[in-house]
Amino acid sequence: MALQAAGRQSLVDTVVEALRSQLTAGEWKVGSRIPTEHALAEQLQVGRNTVREAVRVLVHAGMLRSRQGEGTFVVSTADPGDIMRGIQRAGIRDVLELRIALEAEAARLAAQRHRPDDLERMRTALNAQASMADAEGQPGSGRLELYADHDVAFHKAVVEAAHNAALTATYDWFSSSVREALVSALDDQAMPRVAHGDHRAVLDAIAAGDPEAAERATRDLLEKPKRAVEALLAAPTEGRGSPPGPTH
């Protein structure tokens, strides 16, 4: 099939989409070797350099893997990008439940694997957030975004303390959605306020090397906004807007 595009970069993008479609359709099974650059270039009627660049994109996306001297092999027929975009479109409760699963396991592992510098990053984030709080423990006007940044920094530090590369990479992407939701929810009176004591409980359990307590403290911390969201979803919709994103 001949592919035509306005310019080189858009042609590479077109080849990426063509190869991605073949992968997701199951044309090549996981573990199998895809055709050579020469064969793909002939099939798509494009230059080999264009095919090479497109394959690099899919290697970076985690769908293909190149082995020196052996060729390029299929790692996954599911596009991780599509999966992540699906998470972005998921409902608030679904996102919170995923967050609980990721962070509770991360806290459990962090209690077993943390290093002194991990604990220091957690403390720094919590202290910075606490320094911005008013008498009620909430950020002052116009400071929501920075306040949220410190909150997310704490949770990212917990995840990184698990020293699991896959978990860290997943949460790095996910944390952008967490931050956006948190900024919105901090200004919503229907959501529970940030409880610094709950965050400290997570840190203390990790520092003590208690996996069960760390997991439990994290679940307790995130169950509060989940229950608030569930209450909003169950309430009559007339006279109120959509429920806010998750906070904690």
URQUIKA-V620596 format. One record per run of one state. SS is the DSSP state (H for helix, E for strand, - for the rest). FROM is the first residue (numbers start at 1). LEN is the number of residues. Records with the same first field share a line. If there is no record, write none. Layout:
SS->FROM-LEN, FROM-LEN
This chain:
-->1-7, 25-8, 34-3, 45-3, 61-3, 68-3, 75-5, 89-3, 114-2, 132-1, 134-5, 140-4, 161-4, 187-9, 208-3, 235-14
H->8-17, 37-8, 48-13, 80-9, 92-22, 116-16, 144-17, 165-22, 196-12, 211-24
E->33-1, 64-4, 71-4, 133-1, 139-1
